[in-house]
């Protein structure tokens, strides 16, 4: 897909470099599914509790969360 450099820059920009390196090696297929389907949608009236801001898929299941829910689920 030729997006490695762009994805690496974006991961570094949000401070996920250490997280990504651990997860990528342990759960490669799940990690690729997560990154391939991850969407962050901000509206004009956005807050950390706005529902359905973070979208992604894992093991074929769709997830839609607020930033707060996402951060808690991932331990941030």
C-alpha positions in Angstrom: 0.0 0.0 0.0 3.1 2.2 0.2 1.9 4.1 3.3 4.5 2.9 5.8 6.3 6.3 6.2 3.1 8.2 6.6 1.7 5.8 9.1 5.0 5.8 11.1 4.9 9.7 11.2 1.3 9.7 12.4 2.0 7.1 15.1 5.0 9.1 16.3 3.0 12.4 16.2 0.4 11.0 18.6 3.0 9.4 20.9 2.2 5.8 20.1 5.6 4.7 18.9 6.3 2.4 21.9 2.8 1.0 21.9 2.8 0.3 18.2 6.2 -1.5 18.3 5.0 -3.8 21.0 1.6 -4.5 19.6 2.8 -4.9 16.0 5.1 -7.7 16.9 2.7 -9.6 19.2 -0.6 -9.3 17.3 0.3 -8.4 13.7 -3.0 -9.4 12.1 -5.2 -7.7 14.7 -3.0 -4.6 14.6 -3.2 -4.3 10.8 -7.0 -4.7 11.0 -7.2 -2.0 13.6 -5.0 0.4 11.7 -6.6 -0.3 8.4 -10.1 0.5 9.7 -9.3 3.2 12.3 -11.2 6.5 11.8 -11.3 9.6 14.0 -14.3 11.8 13.1 -14.5 15.3 14.7 -17.6 17.4 14.3 -18.0 21.1 15.1 -19.5 20.4 18.5 -16.8 18.0 19.6 -15.8 17.0 23.2 -13.9 14.1 24.8 -17.3 12.5 25.6 -18.9 12.9 22.2 -20.0 9.4 21.1 -19.0 7.6 17.9 -15.8 9.7 17.4 -13.4 6.8 17.2 -14.3 4.0 14.8 -12.4 0.8 14.2 -12.8 -2.9 13.6 -11.2 -5.9 15.5 -11.8 -9.5 14.6 -14.5 -8.4 12.2 -16.5 -6.5 14.8 -17.2 -2.8 14.5 -16.5 -0.5 17.4 -17.6 3.1 17.9 -16.4 5.0 20.9 -15.9 8.5 22.4 -12.3 9.5 23.0 -12.8 8.9 26.7 -14.1 5.3 26.1 -11.2 4.6 23.7 -8.6 5.9 26.1 -9.9 3.9 29.0 -10.2 0.7 26.8 -6.6 1.1 25.7 -5.2 2.1 29.1 -4.2 5.6 28.2 
